[in-house]
C-alpha cells in the first residue's frame, strides 16, 4: 500500500458516516468556526458525490433545511473528484455575476470507498479511496483570500473508462446491491491517460495563473488531490515546487472532491500557506476533467 498506492492508512466510514450527513456536519463546523449565521447564506452548492443516502436526491436542498439557511437556494454539482475546485469557480462566478449573491456555502461528503471491490484488480488504482467531508465559504468583499483565475479542461474520450456497469437505467440493481465501480479496459485507459494527464494538470495550473496575472514562481502552496507518490512528485517537480509546498495525503487516502479542502486545512495548521503568495487548488476527476483555481492568500489590497 505504501509503495504502490502511497497510503499509510486511510479513513473508513462507520454506519452513521453517510455522505450527506457528513457534509452537514462539516458545514455546521465551518459556520460555527467562522461565526457566520446560516441565515446569511445566499446559495448552497453541494459537492456530495452521486453515491449518497438516496438516489435521485438533491442534497443541497436538504442541507438548506437542516442548516436553517432559510433564504438560500441550493443545487448539487457533479464532476467526480473535480467537483470541489469547480464549485469554487462557480461560487466566485455567481458572486461576480449576481449582485444578489454575497455568501456561497460549498459542502460535500464522500464515501465511494463502498464502491470498490478489492478482489477486482482492474480498479486497483482506486484502492486508495477513503471517506470524509469538507466545507468552504466564499463571501463578497471578504478582506482576505481572494479567488483569482480558474481553469477547467475535460476530455470525453475517457467518459466510459471508469463506470459502475450496474445501477443505471440500462442495468438496474437488485435488492441490497451496491453499484460497484469497474474499469472495462485498464490497459487502454492507462496508456491514454499517461500521455495526457500531466499535460492537462500543468495546462490548467498555467491557465489559472495566467488569468491571475501570476507565474509558477508565485505559488506558495499547491493543494493537490491524492495520487500515487511518484505522480505527486512529478507534478511538483514540473511546476518547480518543493515537496514542503504541498502535503501528501498518505494518512487519509483519496477523499474525492474533498482533498483540496483537507489539504488546505492541514497546511494552515502547519503554517505552510504564506500570505502574499498563491494557494492553488488542483484536481482531476474521472471522465476525465482537470481543474485549477488560484487564491491570493492573505489580506486583499485596498
ABEGO torsion letter per residue (X at the ends): XAAAAGBABBBBBBAABBAAAAAAAAAAAAAAAAGBBAAABABBBBABBABBABBGBBAAAAAAAAAGBAABBBBBBBAEAAAAAAAAAAAAAAAAABAABABBBBBBBBAAAAABBAABAAAAAAAABBBEBBBBBBBBGBABGBBBBBBBBBBAAAAAABBBABGBAABBBBBGBBBBBBBABAAAAAAAAAAAAAAAAAAAAAAAAAAAGBBAAABABBBBBBBBAAAAAAAAAAAGBBAAABBBAAAAEBAEAAAAAAAAAAAAAAGABBBGBBBBBBBBBBOBBBBBBBBBBEBBBX
